[in-house]
Amino acid sequence: MSELKVTLVKSSIGQSEKMKGCLLGMGLTKREKTVVLKDTPEIRGMINKVAHLVRVEE
């Protein structure tokens, strides 16, 4: 299974609780933090929800 490298590039301050929850669910707590996640439909949906806050590399 492929993996995605997700980096938080903008802060979650001022965002809705749903967006903050998506970021926490992916393990992104601070700016410029990078996590490696499995490429699943659930993770893709979370990334789409906060696409303007993160950078994704395959």
PDB file of N, H, CA, C and O in Angstrom:
ATOM      1  N   MET A   1       0.842  -1.180   0.000  1.00  0.00           N
ATOM      2  CA  MET A   1       0.000   0.000   0.000  1.00  0.00           C
ATOM      3  C   MET A   1       0.887   1.243   0.000  1.00  0.00           C
ATOM      4  O   MET A   1       1.884   1.296   0.721  1.00  0.00           O
ATOM      5  N   SER A   2       0.535   2.220  -0.788  1.00  0.00           N
ATOM      6  H   SER A   2      -0.274   2.177  -1.373  1.00  0.00           H
ATOM      7  CA  SER A   2       1.348   3.426  -0.877  1.00  0.00           C
ATOM      8  C   SER A   2       1.137   4.318   0.335  1.00  0.00           C
ATOM      9  O   SER A   2       0.189   4.152   1.104  1.00  0.00           O
ATOM     10  N   GLU A   3       2.045   5.266   0.481  1.00  0.00           N
ATOM     11  H   GLU A   3       2.815   5.401  -0.143  1.00  0.00           H
ATOM     12  CA  GLU A   3       1.995   6.168   1.623  1.00  0.00           C
ATOM     13  C   GLU A   3       1.984   7.611   1.150  1.00  0.00           C
ATOM     14  O   GLU A   3       2.444   7.924   0.052  1.00  0.00           O
ATOM     15  N   LEU A   4       1.456   8.480   1.991  1.00  0.00           N
ATOM     16  H   LEU A   4       1.083   8.226   2.883  1.00  0.00           H
ATOM     17  CA  LEU A   4       1.411   9.906   1.722  1.00  0.00           C
ATOM     18  C   LEU A   4       2.195  10.634   2.801  1.00  0.00           C
ATOM     19  O   LEU A   4       2.098  10.305   3.983  1.00  0.00           O
ATOM     20  N   LYS A   5       2.967  11.619   2.388  1.00  0.00           N
ATOM     21  H   LYS A   5       3.046  11.886   1.427  1.00  0.00           H
ATOM     22  CA  LYS A   5       3.710  12.459   3.320  1.00  0.00           C
ATOM     23  C   LYS A   5       2.942  13.780   3.419  1.00  0.00           C
ATOM     24  O   LYS A   5       2.871  14.533   2.448  1.00  0.00           O
ATOM     25  N   VAL A   6       2.372  14.056   4.585  1.00  0.00           N
ATOM     26  H   VAL A   6       2.430  13.444   5.374  1.00  0.00           H
ATOM     27  CA  VAL A   6       1.506  15.214   4.774  1.00  0.00           C
ATOM     28  C   VAL A   6       2.184  16.191   5.730  1.00  0.00           C
ATOM     29  O   VAL A   6       2.608  15.808   6.820  1.00  0.00           O
ATOM     30  N   THR A   7       2.285  17.462   5.315  1.00  0.00           N
ATOM     31  H   THR A   7       1.940  17.773   4.429  1.00  0.00           H
ATOM     32  CA  THR A   7       2.919  18.497   6.123  1.00  0.00           C
ATOM     33  C   THR A   7       1.928  19.621   6.369  1.00  0.00           C
ATOM     34  O   THR A   7       1.280  20.092   5.434  1.00  0.00           O
ATOM     35  N   LEU A   8       1.804  20.054   7.614  1.00  0.00           N
ATOM     36  H   LEU A   8       2.330  19.672   8.373  1.00  0.00           H
ATOM     37  CA  LEU A   8       0.938  21.180   7.964  1.00  0.00           C
ATOM     38  C   LEU A   8       1.688  22.467   7.657  1.00  0.00           C
ATOM     39  O   LEU A   8       2.729  22.729   8.259  1.00  0.00           O
ATOM     40  N   VAL A   9       1.177  23.280   6.727  1.00  0.00           N
ATOM     41  H   VAL A   9       0.331  23.067   6.238  1.00  0.00           H
ATOM     42  CA  VAL A   9       1.870  24.501   6.322  1.00  0.00           C
ATOM     43  C   VAL A   9       1.199  25.765   6.850  1.00  0.00           C
ATOM     44  O   VAL A   9       1.834  26.819   6.893  1.00  0.00           O
ATOM     45  N   LYS A  10      -0.063  25.686   7.253  1.00  0.00           N
ATOM     46  H   LYS A  10      -0.579  24.829   7.219  1.00  0.00           H
ATOM     47  CA  LYS A  10      -0.758  26.833   7.830  1.00  0.00           C
ATOM     48  C   LYS A  10      -1.371  26.419   9.157  1.00  0.00           C
ATOM     49  O   LYS A  10      -1.749  25.262   9.345  1.00  0.00           O
ATOM     50  N   SER A  11      -1.465  27.354  10.059  1.00  0.00           N
ATOM     51  H   SER A  11      -1.158  28.293   9.907  1.00  0.00           H
ATOM     52  CA  SER A  11      -1.981  27.083  11.393  1.00  0.00           C
ATOM     53  C   SER A  11      -3.480  26.782  11.364  1.00  0.00           C
ATOM     54  O   SER A  11      -4.196  27.201  10.454  1.00  0.00           O
ATOM     55  N   SER A  12      -3.932  26.053  12.371  1.00  0.00           N
ATOM     56  H   SER A  12      -3.350  25.713  13.110  1.00  0.00           H
ATOM     57  CA  SER A  12      -5.358  25.733  12.472  1.00  0.00           C
ATOM     58  C   SER A  12      -6.120  26.775  13.286  1.00  0.00           C
ATOM     59  O   SER A  12      -7.322  26.629  13.509  1.00  0.00           O
ATOM     60  N   ILE A  13      -5.435  27.817  13.726  1.00  0.00           N
ATOM     61  H   ILE A  13      -4.459  27.935  13.545  1.00  0.00           H
ATOM     62  CA  ILE A  13      -6.098  28.875  14.494  1.00  0.00           C
ATOM     63  C   ILE A  13      -7.158  29.539  13.617  1.00  0.00           C
ATOM     64  O   ILE A  13      -6.877  29.927  12.483  1.00  0.00           O
ATOM     65  N   GLY A  14      -8.354  29.664  14.136  1.00  0.00           N
ATOM     66  H   GLY A  14      -8.582  29.349  15.057  1.00  0.00           H
ATOM     67  CA  GLY A  14      -9.437  30.310  13.408  1.00  0.00           C
ATOM     68  C   GLY A  14     -10.238  29.361  12.536  1.00  0.00           C
ATOM     69  O   GLY A  14     -11.216  29.776  11.915  1.00  0.00           O
ATOM     70  N   GLN A  15      -9.845  28.094  12.476  1.00  0.00           N
ATOM     71  H   GLN A  15      -9.050  27.757  12.981  1.00  0.00           H
ATOM     72  CA  GLN A  15     -10.566  27.114  11.669  1.00  0.00           C
ATOM     73  C   GLN A  15     -11.677  26.486  12.502  1.00  0.00           C
ATOM     74  O   GLN A  15     -11.696  26.608  13.727  1.00  0.00           O
ATOM     75  N   SER A  16     -12.598  25.817  11.826  1.00  0.00           N
ATOM     76  H   SER A  16     -12.583  25.718  10.831  1.00  0.00           H
ATOM     77  CA  SER A  16     -13.713  25.170  12.525  1.00  0.00           C
ATOM     78  C   SER A  16     -13.218  23.965  13.329  1.00  0.00           C
ATOM     79  O   SER A  16     -12.115  23.464  13.107  1.00  0.00           O
ATOM     80  N   GLU A  17     -14.043  23.518  14.253  1.00  0.00           N
ATOM     81  H   GLU A  17     -14.939  23.925  14.434  1.00  0.00           H
ATOM     82  CA  GLU A  17     -13.687  22.367  15.087  1.00  0.00           C
ATOM     83  C   GLU A  17     -13.550  21.099  14.253  1.00  0.00           C
ATOM     84  O   GLU A  17     -12.742  20.232  14.586  1.00  0.00           O
ATOM     85  N   LYS A  18     -14.322  20.974  13.178  1.00  0.00           N
ATOM     86  H   LYS A  18     -14.978  21.679  12.908  1.00  0.00           H
ATOM     87  CA  LYS A  18     -14.219  19.806  12.305  1.00  0.00           C
ATOM     88  C   LYS A  18     -12.845  19.750  11.641  1.00  0.00           C
ATOM     89  O   LYS A  18     -12.244  18.680  11.547  1.00  0.00           O
ATOM     90  N   MET A  19     -12.351  20.890  11.183  1.00  0.00           N
ATOM     91  H   MET A  19     -12.840  21.759  11.259  1.00  0.00           H
ATOM     92  CA  MET A  19     -11.035  20.923  10.545  1.00  0.00           C
ATOM     93  C   MET A  19      -9.937  20.632  11.563  1.00  0.00           C
ATOM     94  O   MET A  19      -8.986  19.911  11.264  1.00  0.00           O
ATOM     95  N   LYS A  20     -10.067  21.186  12.753  1.00  0.00           N
ATOM     96  H   LYS A  20     -10.840  21.772  12.996  1.00  0.00           H
ATOM     97  CA  LYS A  20      -9.081  20.911  13.800  1.00  0.00           C
ATOM     98  C   LYS A  20      -9.088  19.430  14.155  1.00  0.00           C
ATOM     99  O   LYS A  20      -8.036  18.845  14.413  1.00  0.00           O
ATOM    100  N   GLY A  21     -10.266  18.828  14.168  1.00  0.00           N
ATOM    101  H   GLY A  21     -11.121  19.303  13.959  1.00  0.00           H
ATOM    102  CA  GLY A  21     -10.375  17.405  14.447  1.00  0.00           C
ATOM    103  C   GLY A  21      -9.708  16.555  13.386  1.00  0.00           C
ATOM    104  O   GLY A  21      -9.068  15.552  13.701  1.00  0.00           O
ATOM    105  N   CYS A  22      -9.856  16.950  12.123  1.00  0.00           N
ATOM    106  H   CYS A  22     -10.377  17.765  11.867  1.00  0.00           H
ATOM    107  CA  CYS A  22      -9.201  16.225  11.033  1.00  0.00           C
ATOM    108  C   CYS A  22      -7.688  16.295  11.181  1.00  0.00           C
ATOM    109  O   CYS A  22      -6.994  15.294  10.998  1.00  0.00           O
ATOM    110  N   LEU A  23      -7.178  17.473  11.510  1.00  0.00           N
ATOM    111  H   LEU A  23      -7.741  18.286  11.658  1.00  0.00           H
ATOM    112  CA  LEU A  23      -5.735  17.630  11.678  1.00  0.00           C
ATOM    113  C   LEU A  23      -5.228  16.793  12.847  1.00  0.00           C
ATOM    114  O   LEU A  23      -4.191  16.137  12.741  1.00  0.00           O
ATOM    115  N   LEU A  24      -5.954  16.814  13.957  1.00  0.00           N
ATOM    116  H   LEU A  24      -6.796  17.346  14.043  1.00  0.00           H
ATOM    117  CA  LEU A  24      -5.549  16.008  15.111  1.00  0.00           C
ATOM    118  C   LEU A  24      -5.612  14.522  14.794  1.00  0.00           C
ATOM    119  O   LEU A  24      -4.753  13.752  15.225  1.00  0.00           O
ATOM    120  N   GLY A  25      -6.627  14.121  14.042  1.00  0.00           N
ATOM    121  H   GLY A  25      -7.324  14.747  13.692  1.00  0.00           H
ATOM    122  CA  GLY A  25      -6.771  12.723  13.658  1.00  0.00           C
ATOM    123  C   GLY A  25      -5.622  12.233  12.793  1.00  0.00           C
ATOM    124  O   GLY A  25      -5.270  11.054  12.827  1.00  0.00           O
ATOM    125  N   MET A  26      -5.037  13.137  12.018  1.00  0.00           N
ATOM    126  H   MET A  26      -5.323  14.095  11.990  1.00  0.00           H
ATOM    127  CA  MET A  26      -3.889  12.778  11.197  1.00  0.00           C
ATOM    128  C   MET A  26      -2.573  12.933  11.949  1.00  0.00           C
ATOM    129  O   MET A  26      -1.519  12.548  11.442  1.00  0.00           O
ATOM    130  N   GLY A  27      -2.626  13.491  13.150  1.00  0.00           N
ATOM    131  H   GLY A  27      -3.482  13.803  13.562  1.00  0.00           H
ATOM    132  CA  GLY A  27      -1.408  13.662  13.945  1.00  0.00           C
ATOM    133  C   GLY A  27      -0.677  14.953  13.687  1.00  0.00           C
ATOM    134  O   GLY A  27       0.486  15.093  14.064  1.00  0.00           O
ATOM    135  N   LEU A  28      -1.345  15.912  13.043  1.00  0.00           N
ATOM    136  H   LEU A  28      -2.290  15.798  12.737  1.00  0.00           H
ATOM    137  CA  LEU A  28      -0.721  17.205  12.755  1.00  0.00           C
ATOM    138  C   LEU A  28      -1.100  18.196  13.846  1.00  0.00           C
ATOM    139  O   LEU A  28      -2.229  18.683  13.886  1.00  0.00           O
ATOM    140  N   THR A  29      -0.155  18.491  14.728  1.00  0.00           N
ATOM    141  H   THR A  29       0.762  18.094  14.696  1.00  0.00           H
ATOM    142  CA  THR A  29      -0.442  19.345  15.874  1.00  0.00           C
ATOM    143  C   THR A  29       0.225  20.705  15.778  1.00  0.00           C
ATOM    144  O   THR A  29      -0.293  21.678  16.326  1.00  0.00           O
ATOM    145  N   LYS A  30       1.354  20.798  15.099  1.00  0.00           N
ATOM    146  H   LYS A  30       1.775  20.007  14.654  1.00  0.00           H
ATOM    147  CA  LYS A  30       2.084  22.060  14.994  1.00  0.00           C
ATOM    148  C   LYS A  30       2.427  22.337  13.544  1.00  0.00           C
ATOM    149  O   LYS A  30       2.482  21.425  12.719  1.00  0.00           O
ATOM    150  N   ARG A  31       2.657  23.607  13.241  1.00  0.00           N
ATOM    151  H   ARG A  31       2.612  24.348  13.911  1.00  0.00           H
ATOM    152  CA  ARG A  31       3.055  23.996  11.893  1.00  0.00           C
ATOM    153  C   ARG A  31       4.369  23.341  11.514  1.00  0.00           C
ATOM    154  O   ARG A  31       5.251  23.152  12.352  1.00  0.00           O
ATOM    155  N   GLU A  32       4.487  22.997  10.234  1.00  0.00           N
ATOM    156  H   GLU A  32       3.771  23.151   9.553  1.00  0.00           H
ATOM    157  CA  GLU A  32       5.671  22.367   9.650  1.00  0.00           C
ATOM    158  C   GLU A  32       5.916  20.947  10.153  1.00  0.00           C
ATOM    159  O   GLU A  32       6.977  20.381   9.889  1.00  0.00           O
ATOM    160  N   LYS A  33       4.966  20.363  10.867  1.00  0.00           N
ATOM    161  H   LYS A  33       4.104  20.822  11.082  1.00  0.00           H
ATOM    162  CA  LYS A  33       5.091  18.966  11.275  1.00  0.00           C
ATOM    163  C   LYS A  33       4.712  18.081  10.099  1.00  0.00           C
ATOM    164  O   LYS A  33       3.748  18.365   9.389  1.00  0.00           O
ATOM    165  N   THR A  34       5.464  17.015   9.894  1.00  0.00           N
ATOM    166  H   THR A  34       6.247  16.784  10.471  1.00  0.00           H
ATOM    167  CA  THR A  34       5.231  16.094   8.791  1.00  0.00           C
ATOM    168  C   THR A  34       4.937  14.707   9.336  1.00  0.00           C
ATOM    169  O   THR A  34       5.616  14.229  10.244  1.00  0.00           O
ATOM    170  N   VAL A  35       3.922  14.067   8.777  1.00  0.00           N
ATOM    171  H   VAL A  35       3.370  14.455   8.039  1.00  0.00           H
ATOM    172  CA  VAL A  35       3.582  12.693   9.141  1.00  0.00           C
ATOM    173  C   VAL A  35       3.461  11.865   7.868  1.00  0.00           C
ATOM    174  O   VAL A  35       3.139  12.386   6.800  1.00  0.00           O
ATOM    175  N   VAL A  36       3.724  10.574   7.998  1.00  0.00           N
ATOM    176  H   VAL A  36       3.986  10.151   8.865  1.00  0.00           H
ATOM    177  CA  VAL A  36       3.569   9.641   6.879  1.00  0.00           C
ATOM    178  C   VAL A  36       2.363   8.771   7.189  1.00  0.00           C
ATOM    179  O   VAL A  36       2.317   8.092   8.214  1.00  0.00           O
ATOM    180  N   LEU A  37       1.381   8.801   6.285  1.00  0.00           N
ATOM    181  H   LEU A  37       1.419   9.353   5.452  1.00  0.00           H
ATOM    182  CA  LEU A  37       0.127   8.087   6.487  1.00  0.00           C
ATOM    183  C   LEU A  37      -0.124   7.135   5.330  1.00  0.00           C
ATOM    184  O   LEU A  37       0.350   7.362   4.216  1.00  0.00           O
ATOM    185  N   LYS A  38      -0.869   6.068   5.594  1.00  0.00           N
ATOM    186  H   LYS A  38      -1.254   5.883   6.498  1.00  0.00           H
ATOM    187  CA  LYS A  38      -1.261   5.143   4.533  1.00  0.00           C
ATOM    188  C   LYS A  38      -2.272   5.826   3.625  1.00  0.00           C
ATOM    189  O   LYS A  38      -3.084   6.632   4.079  1.00  0.00           O
ATOM    190  N   ASP A  39      -2.217   5.500   2.348  1.00  0.00           N
ATOM    191  H   ASP A  39      -1.557   4.845   1.980  1.00  0.00           H
ATOM    192  CA  ASP A  39      -3.113   6.097   1.357  1.00  0.00           C
ATOM    193  C   ASP A  39      -4.430   5.319   1.339  1.00  0.00           C
ATOM    194  O   ASP A  39      -4.581   4.357   0.587  1.00  0.00           O
ATOM    195  N   THR A  40      -5.383   5.747   2.177  1.00  0.00           N
ATOM    196  H   THR A  40      -5.260   6.529   2.788  1.00  0.00           H
ATOM    197  CA  THR A  40      -6.697   5.126   2.237  1.00  0.00           C
ATOM    198  C   THR A  40      -7.759   6.162   1.887  1.00  0.00           C
ATOM    199  O   THR A  40      -7.487   7.361   1.945  1.00  0.00           O
ATOM    200  N   PRO A  41      -8.960   5.725   1.525  1.00  0.00           N
ATOM    201  CA  PRO A  41     -10.026   6.684   1.224  1.00  0.00           C
ATOM    202  C   PRO A  41     -10.360   7.585   2.413  1.00  0.00           C
ATOM    203  O   PRO A  41     -10.724   8.746   2.226  1.00  0.00           O
ATOM    204  N   GLU A  42     -10.240   7.056   3.638  1.00  0.00           N
ATOM    205  H   GLU A  42      -9.945   6.113   3.791  1.00  0.00           H
ATOM    206  CA  GLU A  42     -10.532   7.860   4.826  1.00  0.00           C
ATOM    207  C   GLU A  42      -9.526   8.997   4.979  1.00  0.00           C
ATOM    208  O   GLU A  42      -9.900  10.136   5.256  1.00  0.00           O
ATOM    209  N   ILE A  43      -8.256   8.678   4.797  1.00  0.00           N
ATOM    210  H   ILE A  43      -7.952   7.752   4.571  1.00  0.00           H
ATOM    211  CA  ILE A  43      -7.210   9.695   4.910  1.00  0.00           C
ATOM    212  C   ILE A  43      -7.337  10.715   3.781  1.00  0.00           C
ATOM    213  O   ILE A  43      -7.155  11.912   4.004  1.00  0.00           O
ATOM    214  N   ARG A  44      -7.647  10.251   2.576  1.00  0.00           N
ATOM    215  H   ARG A  44      -7.795   9.279   2.395  1.00  0.00           H
ATOM    216  CA  ARG A  44      -7.851  11.176   1.442  1.00  0.00           C
ATOM    217  C   ARG A  44      -8.991  12.155   1.736  1.00  0.00           C
ATOM    218  O   ARG A  44      -8.893  13.338   1.409  1.00  0.00           O
ATOM    219  N   GLY A  45     -10.058  11.669   2.345  1.00  0.00           N
ATOM    220  H   GLY A  45     -10.137  10.708   2.611  1.00  0.00           H
ATOM    221  CA  GLY A  45     -11.172  12.545   2.697  1.00  0.00           C
ATOM    222  C   GLY A  45     -10.770  13.591   3.716  1.00  0.00           C
ATOM    223  O   GLY A  45     -11.180  14.747   3.620  1.00  0.00           O
ATOM    224  N   MET A  46      -9.963  13.189   4.700  1.00  0.00           N
ATOM    225  H   MET A  46      -9.629  12.249   4.779  1.00  0.00           H
ATOM    226  CA  MET A  46      -9.487  14.142   5.706  1.00  0.00           C
ATOM    227  C   MET A  46      -8.585  15.197   5.069  1.00  0.00           C
ATOM    228  O   MET A  46      -8.652  16.376   5.416  1.00  0.00           O
ATOM    229  N   ILE A  47      -7.742  14.760   4.136  1.00  0.00           N
ATOM    230  H   ILE A  47      -7.688  13.802   3.854  1.00  0.00           H
ATOM    231  CA  ILE A  47      -6.849  15.692   3.450  1.00  0.00           C
ATOM    232  C   ILE A  47      -7.657  16.670   2.603  1.00  0.00           C
ATOM    233  O   ILE A  47      -7.342  17.860   2.571  1.00  0.00           O
ATOM    234  N   ASN A  48      -8.687  16.193   1.921  1.00  0.00           N
ATOM    235  H   ASN A  48      -8.943  15.226   1.947  1.00  0.00           H
ATOM    236  CA  ASN A  48      -9.526  17.074   1.107  1.00  0.00           C
ATOM    237  C   ASN A  48     -10.217  18.125   1.961  1.00  0.00           C
ATOM    238  O   ASN A  48     -10.415  19.255   1.516  1.00  0.00           O
ATOM    239  N   LYS A  49     -10.583  17.762   3.178  1.00  0.00           N
ATOM    240  H   LYS A  49     -10.422  16.844   3.539  1.00  0.00           H
ATOM    241  CA  LYS A  49     -11.262  18.693   4.079  1.00  0.00           C
ATOM    242  C   LYS A  49     -10.358  19.862   4.464  1.00  0.00           C
ATOM    243  O   LYS A  49     -10.831  20.987   4.627  1.00  0.00           O
ATOM    244  N   VAL A  50      -9.048  19.595   4.612  1.00  0.00           N
ATOM    245  H   VAL A  50      -8.664  18.682   4.480  1.00  0.00           H
ATOM    246  CA  VAL A  50      -8.109  20.632   5.062  1.00  0.00           C
ATOM    247  C   VAL A  50      -7.024  20.893   4.013  1.00  0.00           C
ATOM    248  O   VAL A  50      -5.888  21.220   4.356  1.00  0.00           O
ATOM    249  N   ALA A  51      -7.378  20.748   2.742  1.00  0.00           N
ATOM    250  H   ALA A  51      -8.301  20.483   2.463  1.00  0.00           H
ATOM    251  CA  ALA A  51      -6.406  20.854   1.654  1.00  0.00           C
ATOM    252  C   ALA A  51      -5.693  22.203   1.622  1.00  0.00           C
ATOM    253  O   ALA A  51      -4.540  22.276   1.197  1.00  0.00           O
ATOM    254  N   HIS A  52      -6.359  23.274   2.064  1.00  0.00           N
ATOM    255  H   HIS A  52      -7.296  23.214   2.409  1.00  0.00           H
ATOM    256  CA  HIS A  52      -5.758  24.594   2.035  1.00  0.00           C
ATOM    257  C   HIS A  52      -4.756  24.807   3.171  1.00  0.00           C
ATOM    258  O   HIS A  52      -4.074  25.831   3.209  1.00  0.00           O
ATOM    259  N   LEU A  53      -4.662  23.852   4.092  1.00  0.00           N
ATOM    260  H   LEU A  53      -5.215  23.020   4.061  1.00  0.00           H
ATOM    261  CA  LEU A  53      -3.749  23.967   5.232  1.00  0.00           C
ATOM    262  C   LEU A  53      -2.544  23.031   5.137  1.00  0.00           C
ATOM    263  O   LEU A  53      -1.577  23.195   5.881  1.00  0.00           O
ATOM    264  N   VAL A  54      -2.590  22.064   4.242  1.00  0.00           N
ATOM    265  H   VAL A  54      -3.376  21.930   3.638  1.00  0.00           H
ATOM    266  CA  VAL A  54      -1.544  21.037   4.205  1.00  0.00           C
ATOM    267  C   VAL A  54      -0.894  20.939   2.820  1.00  0.00           C
ATOM    268  O   VAL A  54      -1.438  21.395   1.815  1.00  0.00           O
ATOM    269  N   ARG A  55       0.288  20.325   2.816  1.00  0.00           N
ATOM    270  H   ARG A  55       0.730  19.954   3.633  1.00  0.00           H
ATOM    271  CA  ARG A  55       0.999  19.992   1.573  1.00  0.00           C
ATOM    272  C   ARG A  55       1.149  18.479   1.554  1.00  0.00           C
ATOM    273  O   ARG A  55       1.547  17.885   2.556  1.00  0.00           O
ATOM    274  N   VAL A  56       0.835  17.846   0.424  1.00  0.00           N
ATOM    275  H   VAL A  56       0.512  18.329  -0.390  1.00  0.00           H
ATOM    276  CA  VAL A  56       0.839  16.391   0.332  1.00  0.00           C
ATOM    277  C   VAL A  56       1.843  15.962  -0.739  1.00  0.00           C
ATOM    278  O   VAL A  56       1.861  16.498  -1.847  1.00  0.00           O
ATOM    279  N   GLU A  57       2.686  14.975  -0.377  1.00  0.00           N
ATOM    280  H   GLU A  57       2.672  14.540   0.523  1.00  0.00           H
ATOM    281  CA  GLU A  57       3.625  14.388  -1.316  1.00  0.00           C
ATOM    282  C   GLU A  57       3.372  12.891  -1.339  1.00  0.00           C
ATOM    283  O   GLU A  57       3.137  12.283  -0.295  1.00  0.00           O
ATOM    284  N   GLU A  58       3.419  12.294  -2.521  1.00  0.00           N
ATOM    285  H   GLU A  58       3.611  12.788  -3.369  1.00  0.00           H
ATOM    286  CA  GLU A  58       3.180  10.856  -2.616  1.00  0.00           C
ATOM    287  C   GLU A  58       4.489  10.093  -2.592  1.00  0.00           C
ATOM    288  O   GLU A  58       4.489   8.864  -2.662  1.00  0.00           O
TER     289      GLU A  58
END
